[in-house]
Amino acid sequence: MLTQAQRTTILELQAQKVSLREMARVLNLSRFTVRKVLRSNSAQVPLLARPEKAEPYRQQILELLPGCKGNLVRVQEELAAQGAKLSYQALTAFCRRHGIGHAPPVAAGRYDFAAGEELQHDTSPHEVQVAGKRRRAQTASAVLCYSHLLFFQLYPTFQRFDCKVFLTEALRYFRGAPQRVMIDNTHVVLRGTGREMVPVAEMAAFAERFGFRFVAHERGDANRSARVERPFWFIENNFLAGRTFASWPDLNQQARQWCDRVNATYKKHLRAIPRELFAVEQNHLRPLPVWIPEVYRLHERIVDVEGYVALHSNRYSVPLSWLGRRVQVRESQDKIEFQLDARHLVTHPRLAEAEHQRHLLPEHRPPRGQASSRPDPHPEEKTILQVAPELATYVVALKQRTSKLVVLALRHLLRLVREYPREPLRAAVEEAARYGLYDLDRLECMILRRVTQDYFRCDPPTGESR
């Protein structure tokens, strides 16, 4: 079918007295096609007035579409089974023209932001290689909407404490705070969704300290936070691709250096460098407080019998004089402080992951040869050996081969030693050891049998054989 421009050209050439044969040669068209345009004497493309093949089956298509879950291949197969002569191409073209089976396309919107107006923050999970192990990390990202300046860090987990740590680092990196911070509908920061959201008291106080407010987009409106969503793909396929990291601090230090480099490069879609746009935006950011308090969270713990305090499955050493005492634990981004009172404080570097590790400070290790002796875990054993030292070999074997808890087995044996005479007890134990018998109930039966024979003999009446 000829376009409107081609039809207009044919009519203009006719007005210039160009012959039919010459017009066909110049436009690379047949003389029949040129003659048809000249007869219509109109540059408008004629409308097709032919019936659609799928029109008689419209009602059947509408009924089959939900049952086939929107799959037009299955709809065409069901129509064919019912005797309809309709190709798949004709079916899909009919559905496209009439908007059947899919919503009509909607043009994407555009959000414009003034300098210093908004910062967008979100998180996304990624796989990273830290200390030779493949780990799942949460990537926290923040982007200034006007200049597109990017900052991100990675954490093993992302709780409210980690959120406050990250936002503090981000605002320090940007050297100012915006009017508002746009976030996803996350329970870490707020309750509710969209316009009905209410920041939790802890995060509302945090925002008040820096002079901004939290806002959330409506549920399902991911385009509202597109400034921060788009860089996650870039981070995964550029920064994390092929990189390994010695530790979490090393990972976040490299992330900060990568942000400095990326923010200083020219962006084609911006037609500018984010760092240069930030020079304009920085004047519109609210200045940071003169003093920014350290983000921390408090715990209370009791020092265990080994001189350690457990926190997030890791154990940190404290002086042995604190055994059994209650201490206050102050956890911050890089360190953990254990405070017994105002004059006694111990500081450890914070272990980022919960991996059941022990961290022992050198000053908490007792000098060689002066380690405190461990209490005897089985005082019953000591009592048995004092009363009946000849049972020492059997006691050692009993601790290894008993089916009971060792302490319960030793208590049972101690009761036998205290309640029964020495000779029947010793003879029964020797026989039990010879046969590898460590069932103390059966051992007690053997002792009773000997006690009956040796101590409860009764002579039969006169005239009766024994």
TACORDA-V797720 format. One record per pair of residues at least 24 apart in sequence whose C-alpha atoms are under 10 Angstrom apart, sorted by sequence separation. I is the first residue (numbers start at 1). J is the second residue. D is the distance in Angstrom with one decimal. If there is no record, write none. Layout:
i & j & d
I & J & D
I & J & D
This chain:
i & j & d
10 & 34 & 7.1
14 & 38 & 8.1
119 & 143 & 5.6
120 & 144 & 6.6
142 & 166 & 9.0
149 & 173 & 10.0
150 & 174 & 9.2
164 & 188 & 10.0
190 & 214 & 8.6
192 & 216 & 9.3
193 & 217 & 7.6
194 & 218 & 4.1
195 & 219 & 9.9
235 & 259 & 9.8
301 & 325 & 8.5
302 & 326 & 4.4
303 & 327 & 7.3
416 & 440 & 9.0
420 & 444 & 9.3
423 & 447 & 9.3
424 & 448 & 8.1
10 & 35 & 9.5
118 & 143 & 8.8
119 & 144 & 4.6
120 & 145 & 6.9
141 & 166 & 8.6
142 & 167 & 8.1
149 & 174 & 8.3
163 & 188 & 7.7
164 & 189 & 9.5
189 & 214 & 8.4
190 & 215 & 9.2
193 & 218 & 6.5
194 & 219 & 6.4
301 & 326 & 5.8
302 & 327 & 6.1
311 & 336 & 9.6
319 & 344 & 9.8
381 & 406 & 10.0
422 & 447 & 9.9
424 & 449 & 8.7
425 & 450 & 8.5
7 & 33 & 10.0
11 & 37 & 7.9
118 & 144 & 6.4
119 & 145 & 5.7
128 & 154 & 9.3
140 & 166 & 7.3
141 & 167 & 9.2
162 & 188 & 9.7
163 & 189 & 8.2
181 & 207 & 9.0
190 & 216 & 8.8
193 & 219 & 6.7
194 & 220 & 9.8
300 & 326 & 7.1
301 & 327 & 5.5
302 & 328 & 8.8
381 & 407 & 8.8
384 & 410 & 8.3
388 & 414 & 9.7
391 & 417 & 9.8
421 & 447 & 9.0
424 & 450 & 5.6
425 & 451 & 8.8
2 & 29 & 9.7
7 & 34 & 8.5
10 & 37 & 7.5
11 & 38 & 6.8
57 & 84 & 8.0
117 & 144 & 8.5
118 & 145 & 5.8
119 & 146 & 8.6
140 & 167 & 9.1
143 & 170 & 9.1
160 & 187 & 9.0
161 & 188 & 9.1
180 & 207 & 9.1
189 & 216 & 9.9
194 & 221 & 9.4
300 & 327 & 6.0
301 & 328 & 6.5
318 & 345 & 9.2
319 & 346 & 8.5
380 & 407 & 7.7
383 & 410 & 9.8
384 & 411 & 9.3
387 & 414 & 9.3
413 & 440 & 7.1
416 & 443 & 9.3
420 & 447 & 7.8
423 & 450 & 9.1
424 & 451 & 6.2
6 & 34 & 9.8
10 & 38 & 7.5
56 & 84 & 9.6
116 & 144 & 7.6
117 & 145 & 7.7
118 & 146 & 7.7
120 & 148 & 9.9
126 & 154 & 8.9
142 & 170 & 6.9
159 & 187 & 9.5
160 & 188 & 5.3
299 & 327 & 8.6
300 & 328 & 4.8
301 & 329 & 7.1
318 & 346 & 6.8
378 & 406 & 8.4
379 & 407 & 9.0
380 & 408 & 9.6
381 & 409 & 10.0
382 & 410 & 9.9
412 & 440 & 7.2
413 & 441 & 9.8
416 & 444 & 7.3
420 & 448 & 8.5
423 & 451 & 9.1
424 & 452 & 9.7
8 & 37 & 9.3
57 & 86 & 9.2
72 & 101 & 8.5
115 & 144 & 8.7
116 & 145 & 8.0
117 & 146 & 7.7
119 & 148 & 9.3
123 & 152 & 9.3
125 & 154 & 9.2
141 & 170 & 8.6
142 & 171 & 9.3
159 & 188 & 6.3
160 & 189 & 7.0
299 & 328 & 6.0
300 & 329 & 5.8
309 & 338 & 8.6
317 & 346 & 8.8
318 & 347 & 9.2
378 & 407 & 6.5
380 & 409 & 9.7
381 & 410 & 6.3
384 & 413 & 7.9
385 & 414 & 9.6
388 & 417 & 7.5
409 & 438 & 9.4
412 & 441 & 8.9
424 & 453 & 9.7
7 & 37 & 6.6
11 & 41 & 7.3
54 & 84 & 9.2
61 & 91 & 9.0
70 & 100 & 9.4
71 & 101 & 8.7
115 & 145 & 7.9
116 & 146 & 7.1
119 & 149 & 9.6
120 & 150 & 10.0
121 & 151 & 9.7
122 & 152 & 9.7
123 & 153 & 9.7
124 & 154 & 9.5
125 & 155 & 9.7
140 & 170 & 9.9
144 & 174 & 8.5
158 & 188 & 8.5
159 & 189 & 9.3
177 & 207 & 9.7
185 & 215 & 9.2
186 & 216 & 8.9
298 & 328 & 7.1
299 & 329 & 4.9
300 & 330 & 8.9
316 & 346 & 9.7
317 & 347 & 9.7
318 & 348 & 9.6
377 & 407 & 8.5
378 & 408 & 9.9
380 & 410 & 6.0
381 & 411 & 8.3
384 & 414 & 5.9
387 & 417 & 7.8
388 & 418 & 9.8
409 & 439 & 9.1
410 & 440 & 9.7
413 & 443 & 9.4
421 & 451 & 7.9
424 & 454 & 8.4
2 & 33 & 8.9
6 & 37 & 9.7
7 & 38 & 8.7
10 & 41 & 9.6
11 & 42 & 8.0
54 & 85 & 9.2
70 & 101 & 6.0
113 & 144 & 9.5
114 & 145 & 8.2
115 & 146 & 5.3
116 & 147 & 9.0
121 & 152 & 9.5
123 & 154 & 9.2
125 & 156 & 9.7
143 & 174 & 9.6
179 & 210 & 9.7
180 & 211 & 8.7
181 & 212 & 7.0
182 & 213 & 8.7
183 & 214 & 7.2
184 & 215 & 8.7
185 & 216 & 6.0
298 & 329 & 5.6
299 & 330 & 6.6
316 & 347 & 9.4
317 & 348 & 8.5
379 & 410 & 9.1
380 & 411 & 6.2
383 & 414 & 7.6
384 & 415 & 9.4
387 & 418 & 8.6
409 & 440 & 7.6
413 & 444 & 9.2
416 & 447 & 8.9
420 & 451 & 8.2
423 & 454 & 9.9
1 & 33 & 9.6
2 & 34 & 9.9
11 & 43 & 7.6
53 & 85 & 8.8
54 & 86 & 6.9
69 & 101 & 9.4
70 & 102 & 8.4
113 & 145 & 6.3
114 & 146 & 6.1
115 & 147 & 7.5
125 & 157 & 9.7
142 & 174 & 9.9
178 & 210 & 9.0
179 & 211 & 7.3
180 & 212 & 5.0
181 & 213 & 6.2
182 & 214 & 6.1
183 & 215 & 6.4
184 & 216 & 5.8
185 & 217 & 7.2
297 & 329 & 8.2
298 & 330 & 4.8
299 & 331 & 7.9
316 & 348 & 7.3
378 & 410 & 7.9
379 & 411 & 9.5
380 & 412 & 9.5
381 & 413 & 9.1
382 & 414 & 10.0
384 & 416 & 9.9
412 & 444 & 9.7
7 & 40 & 10.0
8 & 41 & 9.6
10 & 43 & 8.8
53 & 86 & 7.1
54 & 87 & 9.1
58 & 91 & 9.8
62 & 95 & 9.9
112 & 145 & 8.4
113 & 146 & 5.6
114 & 147 & 9.5
144 & 177 & 9.8
145 & 178 & 9.7
177 & 210 & 6.6
178 & 211 & 8.1
179 & 212 & 4.9
180 & 213 & 4.8
181 & 214 & 5.0
182 & 215 & 5.0
183 & 216 & 5.2
184 & 217 & 6.6
185 & 218 & 8.0
296 & 329 & 9.9
297 & 330 & 5.9
298 & 331 & 6.3
316 & 349 & 9.5
378 & 411 & 9.3
380 & 413 & 8.9
381 & 414 & 8.0
384 & 417 & 7.3
7 & 41 & 9.1
8 & 42 & 8.0
9 & 43 & 8.7
53 & 87 & 9.2
57 & 91 & 9.6
61 & 95 & 9.1
111 & 145 & 9.4
112 & 146 & 7.9
113 & 147 & 9.4
144 & 178 & 8.2
176 & 210 & 8.6
177 & 211 & 7.1
178 & 212 & 6.2
179 & 213 & 6.7
180 & 214 & 5.8
181 & 215 & 6.1
182 & 216 & 5.5
183 & 217 & 7.2
184 & 218 & 8.7
185 & 219 & 7.2
296 & 330 & 6.5
297 & 331 & 5.3
298 & 332 & 9.1
316 & 350 & 9.5
380 & 414 & 6.7
383 & 417 & 9.9
384 & 418 & 9.0
388 & 422 & 8.3
391 & 425 & 9.7
421 & 455 & 10.0
2 & 37 & 9.3
7 & 42 & 7.6
8 & 43 & 5.1
65 & 100 & 8.9
66 & 101 & 8.8
123 & 158 & 8.4
176 & 211 & 9.9
177 & 212 & 6.7
178 & 213 & 8.8
179 & 214 & 9.1
180 & 215 & 6.8
181 & 216 & 8.4
182 & 217 & 7.2
184 & 219 & 8.5
185 & 220 & 9.8
295 & 330 & 10.0
296 & 331 & 5.3
297 & 332 & 6.7
316 & 351 & 9.7
380 & 415 & 9.8
387 & 422 & 9.9
391 & 426 & 7.7
394 & 429 & 7.4
398 & 433 & 9.4
401 & 436 & 9.2
402 & 437 & 9.4
403 & 438 & 8.4
404 & 439 & 9.2
7 & 43 & 5.1
8 & 44 & 8.5
54 & 90 & 6.9
55 & 91 & 9.5
58 & 94 & 9.2
65 & 101 & 7.2
184 & 220 & 9.9
295 & 331 & 8.5
296 & 332 & 4.4
297 & 333 & 9.7
314 & 350 & 9.7
315 & 351 & 9.6
390 & 426 & 7.9
394 & 430 & 8.3
397 & 433 & 8.6
401 & 437 & 9.3
402 & 438 & 6.0
403 & 439 & 8.0
404 & 440 & 9.9
6 & 43 & 8.3
7 & 44 & 7.6
53 & 90 & 7.2
54 & 91 & 6.3
58 & 95 & 9.3
144 & 181 & 9.3
145 & 182 & 9.9
184 & 221 & 9.7
295 & 332 & 6.0
296 & 333 & 7.2
301 & 338 & 9.2
314 & 351 & 7.7
388 & 425 & 9.9
393 & 430 & 9.9
401 & 438 & 7.0
402 & 439 & 7.2
4 & 42 & 9.3
5 & 43 & 7.7
7 & 45 & 8.0
52 & 90 & 8.5
53 & 91 & 8.4
54 & 92 & 9.5
62 & 100 & 7.8
143 & 181 & 9.8
164 & 202 & 9.6
168 & 206 & 9.4
184 & 222 & 8.4
294 & 332 & 7.2
295 & 333 & 7.1
298 & 336 & 9.9
300 & 338 & 9.4
314 & 352 & 9.8
388 & 426 & 8.8
391 & 429 & 7.7
394 & 432 & 8.9
398 & 436 & 9.6
400 & 438 & 9.8
401 & 439 & 9.4
402 & 440 & 8.9
4 & 43 & 5.7
5 & 44 & 9.3
6 & 45 & 9.9
52 & 91 & 9.8
54 & 93 & 9.2
55 & 94 & 8.0
61 & 100 & 8.8
62 & 101 & 8.5
142 & 181 & 9.2
143 & 182 & 9.9
164 & 203 & 7.9
167 & 206 & 9.6
171 & 210 & 8.8
294 & 333 & 8.4
296 & 335 & 9.7
297 & 336 & 9.8
298 & 337 & 9.7
299 & 338 & 9.5
300 & 339 & 9.8
312 & 351 & 9.3
314 & 353 & 8.4
315 & 354 & 9.8
390 & 429 & 9.8
391 & 430 & 8.7
394 & 433 & 6.5
397 & 436 & 9.0
398 & 437 & 9.1
399 & 438 & 9.4
3 & 43 & 8.7
4 & 44 & 5.9
5 & 45 & 9.6
54 & 94 & 6.5
61 & 101 & 9.6
123 & 163 & 9.7
142 & 182 & 9.6
163 & 203 & 9.2
167 & 207 & 9.7
184 & 224 & 9.6
296 & 336 & 9.2
311 & 351 & 9.7
312 & 352 & 9.6
313 & 353 & 9.1
314 & 354 & 6.0
315 & 355 & 9.8
390 & 430 & 9.7
393 & 433 & 8.8
397 & 437 & 10.0
398 & 438 & 6.1
2 & 43 & 9.8
3 & 44 & 8.6
4 & 45 & 5.8
52 & 93 & 9.9
53 & 94 & 8.5
54 & 95 & 9.0
122 & 163 & 9.9
142 & 183 & 9.6
161 & 202 & 10.0
183 & 224 & 9.8
184 & 225 & 7.8
312 & 353 & 8.2
313 & 354 & 5.6
314 & 355 & 6.4
315 & 356 & 7.2
316 & 357 & 8.6
317 & 358 & 7.8
318 & 359 & 9.9
397 & 438 & 8.3
398 & 439 & 9.0
2 & 44 & 9.9
3 & 45 & 6.7
4 & 46 & 9.7
52 & 94 & 7.6
58 & 100 & 9.6
121 & 163 & 9.9
160 & 202 & 8.8
161 & 203 & 9.8
164 & 206 & 7.6
168 & 210 & 9.1
182 & 224 & 8.8
183 & 225 & 7.6
312 & 354 & 5.5
313 & 355 & 6.6
314 & 356 & 4.6
315 & 357 & 6.2
316 & 358 & 6.0
317 & 359 & 6.3
318 & 360 & 8.2
319 & 361 & 9.4
391 & 433 & 10.0
394 & 436 & 9.6
398 & 440 & 9.4
2 & 45 & 7.4
160 & 203 & 8.2
164 & 207 & 9.5
182 & 225 & 7.2
311 & 354 & 8.5
312 & 355 & 8.4
313 & 356 & 5.0
314 & 357 & 4.9
315 & 358 & 4.8
316 & 359 & 4.9
317 & 360 & 5.0
318 & 361 & 8.0
394 & 437 & 9.9
395 & 438 & 9.7
1 & 45 & 8.4
2 & 46 & 9.7
312 & 356 & 8.1
313 & 357 & 7.5
314 & 358 & 6.0
315 & 359 & 6.2
316 & 360 & 6.3
317 & 361 & 6.5
319 & 363 & 8.1
320 & 364 & 7.3
394 & 438 & 8.7
1 & 46 & 9.5
121 & 166 & 10.0
183 & 228 & 9.5
311 & 356 & 9.4
312 & 357 & 9.9
313 & 358 & 9.3
314 & 359 & 7.9
315 & 360 & 8.5
316 & 361 & 8.3
317 & 362 & 9.5
318 & 363 & 9.1
319 & 364 & 5.5
320 & 365 & 9.0
121 & 167 & 8.6
182 & 228 & 9.5
310 & 356 & 9.2
317 & 363 & 9.6
318 & 364 & 6.3
319 & 365 & 8.6
320 & 366 & 8.8
310 & 357 & 9.8
317 & 364 & 6.7
318 & 365 & 9.5
319 & 366 & 9.5
310 & 358 & 9.1
317 & 365 & 8.9
121 & 170 & 9.8
309 & 358 & 9.7
308 & 358 & 8.5
309 & 359 & 10.0
308 & 359 & 8.9
119 & 171 & 9.8
308 & 360 & 8.5
320 & 372 & 9.6
307 & 360 & 9.7
308 & 364 & 9.9
307 & 364 & 8.6
119 & 177 & 8.4
120 & 178 & 9.9
307 & 365 & 9.9
118 & 177 & 9.0
119 & 178 & 6.3
116 & 176 & 8.9
117 & 177 & 9.3
118 & 178 & 5.5
119 & 179 & 8.1
120 & 180 & 8.6
121 & 181 & 6.9
122 & 182 & 8.5
123 & 183 & 9.4
116 & 177 & 7.7
117 & 178 & 5.5
118 & 179 & 6.0
119 & 180 & 6.5
120 & 181 & 5.6
121 & 182 & 6.2
122 & 183 & 6.0
123 & 184 & 8.7
116 & 178 & 4.9
117 & 179 & 5.2
118 & 180 & 5.1
119 & 181 & 4.8
120 & 182 & 4.6
121 & 183 & 5.2
122 & 184 & 6.2
115 & 178 & 8.7
116 & 179 & 6.6
117 & 180 & 6.6
118 & 181 & 5.8
119 & 182 & 6.1
120 & 183 & 6.1
121 & 184 & 7.6
122 & 185 & 9.6
123 & 186 & 9.8
115 & 179 & 9.8
116 & 180 & 8.8
117 & 181 & 8.8
118 & 182 & 7.0
119 & 183 & 8.8
120 & 184 & 8.9
122 & 186 & 9.1
306 & 374 & 9.9
212 & 286 & 8.6
211 & 286 & 7.4
210 & 286 & 8.1
211 & 287 & 9.0
150 & 227 & 9.5
151 & 228 & 9.9
210 & 287 & 8.3
211 & 288 & 8.5
149 & 227 & 9.9
150 & 228 & 8.4
210 & 288 & 6.4
211 & 289 & 9.2
148 & 227 & 7.3
152 & 231 & 9.7
209 & 288 & 9.0
210 & 289 & 6.8
145 & 225 & 9.5
148 & 228 & 8.9
151 & 231 & 10.0
152 & 232 & 9.6
209 & 289 & 7.7
145 & 226 & 9.6
146 & 227 & 9.5
150 & 231 & 8.2
143 & 225 & 9.9
145 & 227 & 6.4
210 & 292 & 9.0
144 & 227 & 8.1
145 & 228 & 8.5
148 & 231 & 9.9
152 & 235 & 9.0
173 & 256 & 9.1
209 & 292 & 8.7
143 & 227 & 6.6
144 & 228 & 8.7
209 & 293 & 9.8
142 & 227 & 9.0
143 & 228 & 5.7
249 & 334 & 9.0
142 & 228 & 6.4
143 & 229 & 9.4
141 & 228 & 6.8
142 & 229 & 9.7
173 & 260 & 10.0
140 & 228 & 9.8
141 & 229 & 8.7
143 & 231 & 8.9
142 & 231 & 9.6
206 & 295 & 9.8
141 & 231 & 8.3
141 & 232 & 8.0
140 & 232 & 9.4
156 & 248 & 8.5
119 & 212 & 9.8
139 & 232 & 8.2
155 & 248 & 7.6
118 & 212 & 9.3
120 & 214 & 9.9
141 & 235 & 9.8
154 & 248 & 7.9
155 & 249 & 9.8
117 & 212 & 9.9
118 & 213 & 9.8
119 & 214 & 9.8
120 & 215 & 9.6
153 & 248 & 9.7
154 & 249 & 9.5
118 & 214 & 9.9
120 & 216 & 9.7
139 & 235 & 9.0
153 & 249 & 9.8
155 & 251 & 9.5
118 & 215 & 9.8
139 & 236 & 9.6
154 & 251 & 7.5
155 & 252 & 8.7
153 & 251 & 8.2
154 & 252 & 6.4
153 & 252 & 5.5
152 & 252 & 8.3
153 & 253 & 8.6
153 & 254 & 9.5
154 & 255 & 8.3
153 & 255 & 6.4
122 & 225 & 8.4
152 & 255 & 6.9
153 & 256 & 7.6
178 & 281 & 9.6
248 & 351 & 9.4
249 & 352 & 9.0
120 & 224 & 9.4
121 & 225 & 8.1
151 & 255 & 8.3
152 & 256 & 7.3
174 & 278 & 8.7
178 & 282 & 9.4
248 & 352 & 7.2
120 & 225 & 6.4
123 & 228 & 9.0
124 & 229 & 8.8
151 & 256 & 7.1
176 & 281 & 9.9
177 & 282 & 9.2
179 & 284 & 9.3
247 & 352 & 9.2
248 & 353 & 9.1
119 & 225 & 9.6
120 & 226 & 8.6
121 & 227 & 9.0
122 & 228 & 6.6
123 & 229 & 8.8
126 & 232 & 9.3
150 & 256 & 9.7
151 & 257 & 9.9
152 & 258 & 9.6
153 & 259 & 9.9
176 & 282 & 7.1
178 & 284 & 7.9
179 & 285 & 7.7
120 & 227 & 6.8
121 & 228 & 6.3
122 & 229 & 7.4
125 & 232 & 9.5
151 & 258 & 9.2
152 & 259 & 7.6
174 & 281 & 9.9
175 & 282 & 7.6
176 & 283 & 9.0
177 & 284 & 9.0
178 & 285 & 5.3
179 & 286 & 7.6
119 & 227 & 8.9
120 & 228 & 5.8
121 & 229 & 8.8
124 & 232 & 7.2
128 & 236 & 9.4
150 & 258 & 9.9
151 & 259 & 6.0
174 & 282 & 7.8
176 & 284 & 8.7
177 & 285 & 5.3
178 & 286 & 6.2
119 & 228 & 8.8
120 & 229 & 9.0
123 & 232 & 8.7
124 & 233 & 9.9
126 & 235 & 9.5
127 & 236 & 8.7
150 & 259 & 6.3
151 & 260 & 8.6
176 & 285 & 5.1
177 & 286 & 4.9
178 & 287 & 9.3
122 & 232 & 9.5
126 & 236 & 7.2
134 & 244 & 9.5
149 & 259 & 8.5
150 & 260 & 8.6
175 & 285 & 8.1
176 & 286 & 5.3
177 & 287 & 6.5
125 & 236 & 9.8
129 & 240 & 8.7
133 & 244 & 9.3
149 & 260 & 9.3
151 & 262 & 9.9
174 & 285 & 8.7
175 & 286 & 8.8
176 & 287 & 4.9
177 & 288 & 6.7
111 & 223 & 9.2
124 & 236 & 10.0
128 & 240 & 6.9
132 & 244 & 7.7
133 & 245 & 9.6
150 & 262 & 8.2
151 & 263 & 9.0
175 & 287 & 7.2
176 & 288 & 5.3
177 & 289 & 9.9
110 & 223 & 9.1
111 & 224 & 7.8
127 & 240 & 8.3
128 & 241 & 9.0
129 & 242 & 9.2
130 & 243 & 9.4
131 & 244 & 7.8
132 & 245 & 7.9
133 & 246 & 9.9
149 & 262 & 8.9
150 & 263 & 6.7
175 & 288 & 6.9
176 & 289 & 9.1
109 & 223 & 8.4
110 & 224 & 9.1
111 & 225 & 9.7
126 & 240 & 8.7
128 & 242 & 9.7
129 & 243 & 7.4
130 & 244 & 6.2
131 & 245 & 6.2
132 & 246 & 7.6
149 & 263 & 6.0
171 & 285 & 10.0
174 & 288 & 9.8
108 & 223 & 8.6
109 & 224 & 9.3
111 & 226 & 9.4
128 & 243 & 8.2
129 & 244 & 5.1
130 & 245 & 4.8
131 & 246 & 4.7
132 & 247 & 9.3
148 & 263 & 8.3
149 & 264 & 9.2
111 & 227 & 9.6
128 & 244 & 7.4
129 & 245 & 6.2
130 & 246 & 5.8
131 & 247 & 5.7
147 & 263 & 9.5
171 & 287 & 9.7
172 & 288 & 7.8
128 & 245 & 8.2
129 & 246 & 8.5
130 & 247 & 5.7
131 & 248 & 8.5
171 & 288 & 7.9
129 & 247 & 9.2
130 & 248 & 6.9
129 & 248 & 10.0
131 & 250 & 10.0
148 & 267 & 9.7
130 & 250 & 9.1
172 & 292 & 9.6
130 & 251 & 7.8
129 & 251 & 9.3
148 & 270 & 8.7
128 & 251 & 9.2
147 & 270 & 9.0
149 & 273 & 9.2
150 & 274 & 8.5
168 & 292 & 8.5
147 & 272 & 9.1
148 & 273 & 9.1
149 & 274 & 5.5
150 & 275 & 9.7
168 & 293 & 9.7
147 & 273 & 8.4
148 & 274 & 5.8
149 & 275 & 6.8
168 & 294 & 9.0
147 & 274 & 5.2
148 & 275 & 8.7
149 & 276 & 9.7
168 & 295 & 8.2
146 & 274 & 8.9
147 & 275 & 7.4
149 & 277 & 8.4
147 & 276 & 8.0
148 & 277 & 8.1
149 & 278 & 6.9
165 & 294 & 8.5
166 & 295 & 9.8
144 & 274 & 9.6
147 & 277 & 4.9
148 & 278 & 8.1
164 & 294 & 9.9
165 & 295 & 6.1
146 & 277 & 7.6
147 & 278 & 5.2
164 & 295 & 6.8
165 & 296 & 8.5
146 & 278 & 7.9
147 & 279 & 8.6
149 & 281 & 10.0
163 & 295 & 9.9
164 & 296 & 9.1
147 & 280 & 8.3
162 & 295 & 9.0
144 & 278 & 8.5
146 & 280 & 9.4
147 & 281 & 6.8
161 & 295 & 7.4
162 & 296 & 9.6
146 & 281 & 7.1
147 & 282 & 9.4
161 & 296 & 7.2
145 & 281 & 9.8
161 & 297 & 7.2
144 & 281 & 8.9
160 & 297 & 10.0
115 & 277 & 9.0
116 & 278 & 9.3
115 & 278 & 8.5
116 & 280 & 9.3
117 & 281 & 9.1
115 & 280 & 7.4
116 & 281 & 5.7
115 & 281 & 4.8
116 & 282 & 7.1
114 & 281 & 8.5
115 & 282 & 7.9
116 & 283 & 8.0
117 & 284 & 8.1
118 & 285 & 9.6
165 & 332 & 8.6
166 & 333 & 9.6
115 & 283 & 8.5
116 & 284 & 5.0
117 & 285 & 8.0
165 & 333 & 6.9
115 & 284 & 6.1
116 & 285 & 4.9
114 & 284 & 9.1
115 & 285 & 7.8
116 & 286 & 8.0
161 & 331 & 9.6
162 & 332 & 9.6
161 & 332 & 8.8
162 & 333 & 8.2
161 & 333 & 8.9
157 & 352 & 9.1
156 & 352 & 7.1
157 & 353 & 8.4
155 & 352 & 8.1
156 & 353 & 6.4
157 & 354 & 9.9
155 & 353 & 9.0
156 & 354 & 9.0
